[in-house]
Amino acid sequence: MTDTYSALVNNPVGGFVAKNLGLPKPVPLDRYVEGAPLIDGAVLVGSAPGGRLGPSVATILAGADAHVDSRLDDEVRSPLGAAGVDAGVWNPEAPGSQRWKGLVFDATGITSSEQLRELWSFFHPTIRRLAPSGRLIVLGTPPEDCTEPRHATAQRALEGFVRAAGKECRYGATAQLTYVAPGAEERLESTLRFFLSPRSAYVCGQLARIGAGKDVPGIDWERPLHGKVALVTGASRGIGEAIARTLERDGAHVVGLDVPPLADDLEKVVSSIGGSAIVADITDPEAPAQICDELQAKHGGVDVVVHNAGVTRDKTLGGMDEERWSLLMDINLSSEERINDALIERDLLNDNGRVVCVSSMSGIAGNAGQTNYSTSKAGVIGMVQSMAPVFAERGATINAVAPGFIETQMTAAMPIGPREAGRRMNSLSQGGLPVDVAEAIAWFASPASTGLNGNVVRVCGQSLIGA
Ligand SMILES: NC(=O)c1ccc[n+]([C@@H]2O[C@H](COP(=O)([O-])OP(=O)(O)OC[C@H]3O[C@@H](n4cnc5c(N)ncnc54)[C@H](O)[C@@H]3O)[C@@H](O)[C@H]2O)c1
């Protein structure tokens, strides 16, 4: 749907009026186009003394052919040199006119609250030099993996820094935190690539936790899902269609699923991407068996399962009939549990398999008129967290994205007041696109995302509502 306000304030007259009235001016966000470099501009790398991620960051940036700058300190320059990166030098005392597309700071060396000053020291002279759609990224150690209380305290503090910095970023720039468990340094690449690239256009103020995972050599970063089979429920339109197209772009054979009344729409989508269709209502008691039978017979199993199908049936609780509650809960949550159980029972999830769920910001913040929806979407988060160890035992992962305001048929049908509020009340002052949700799902779905398990990442432009 067209965002008329955005179009208006991005012309000279509208921009002038918006500036003088102090109105938000959403800027067009950089989004990924096939074949584009990982990041379109220089990356400034820094580290607190004692950081342990320098070699991983250097190797990743070298592999991505990124243009890298750093200060003169050895802590950063020696791993860059060892990885073959010919980094430029930036001197904060003689700042020049540099701008960076990415600022990456390894904060793993921070072990006390006093040392948090290192954040100020790196970002104070640089945050205003972040280019439009730039990326501010902090890397830390999960507080739960720190043995000393002061170490854990300082690492937990990073979250507040990143969330506040995200709200200060301008012109479509974003901020993210990634906690990397000790021993999981080799698992950083898919997440650092996602957060640096325009694929994470509408993700801001988020944190990802990377833990142990398996070695997955030889990733083709352009087509990481080559040779993989991905099931996407609710694939005939909206976010599901974008997920199907994005996973196909990344190399997967997509099996789209949707309800019988949308069979024709589903067929159009899957045939346009060389995929195949399963026509089923996921609440049908026979659906899990039907899905498993088809995946087994045609593909011998499945690599990626995306639980996207979902509905709203809004009504305040006092006026909500039982059907609105029960049908929604069955579609949005219980059917996903039954499908997961069937896939596990029949051992159809291939090695290094991925389950990715679509929750919602309503499941985090709650929403008036949506007790049923918020319950179901919070339940999806519960399912991800409780099933993460179960899938880990099978060498697989389960994660979720929680979209905020995404421009779809669902949000176009909202009354104008809540619609405009939903669009503007986030750090980027605009709604996201279905492809933004799809890119986050593709990140979790990648075989390289082996250390990500039990994560919930919001795709909401850092909505002011909720955590
Ligand atoms: N649009 C947003 O702003 C937004 C925000 C947060 C979360 N979400 C979630 O994203 C997902 C997709 O939302 P959307 O906006 O694309 O909605 P949509 O209504 O356009 O698409 C939902 C799809 O799910 C399918 N579906 C519904 N019930 C089904 C069933 N019983 N069996 C099989 N398929 C079924 C529908 O037919 C449809 O194709 C949903 O889970 C939704 O809750 C959307």
The ligand as an ORCA input file, in Angstrom:
! r2SCAN-3c Opt
* xyz 0 1
  N       1.145     -7.600      8.160
  C       1.691     -7.276      9.328
  O       1.913     -6.089      9.612
  C       2.070     -8.364     10.300
  C       2.608     -7.956     11.508
  C       2.996     -8.923     12.420
  C       2.845    -10.269     12.125
  N       2.296    -10.648     10.945
  C       2.157    -12.096     10.700
  O       2.741    -12.402      9.451
  C       2.086    -13.545      8.888
  C       1.612    -13.227      7.476
  O       0.770    -12.088      7.553
  P       0.215    -11.299      6.256
  O       0.110     -9.893      6.646
  O       1.000    -11.680      5.055
  O      -1.275    -11.902      6.214
  P      -2.152    -12.392      4.985
  O      -3.531    -12.514      5.512
  O      -1.926    -11.555      3.782
  O      -1.564    -13.848      4.696
  C      -1.746    -14.934      5.566
  C      -1.727    -16.212      4.760
  O      -1.963    -17.309      5.659
  C      -2.910    -18.185      5.049
  N      -3.676    -18.941      6.026
  C      -4.545    -18.451      6.947
  N      -5.140    -19.481      7.597
  C      -4.617    -20.614      7.105
  C      -4.849    -21.981      7.373
  N      -5.731    -22.373      8.267
  N      -4.156    -22.903      6.673
  C      -3.256    -22.519      5.724
  N      -2.994    -21.234      5.432
  C      -3.692    -20.285      6.099
  C      -3.831    -17.212      4.302
  O      -4.623    -17.891      3.353
  C      -2.838    -16.240      3.715
  O      -2.317    -16.689      2.488
  C       0.946    -13.889      9.840
  O       1.361    -14.909     10.723
  C       0.735    -12.586     10.602
  O       0.156    -12.808     11.856
  C       1.894     -9.723     10.034
*
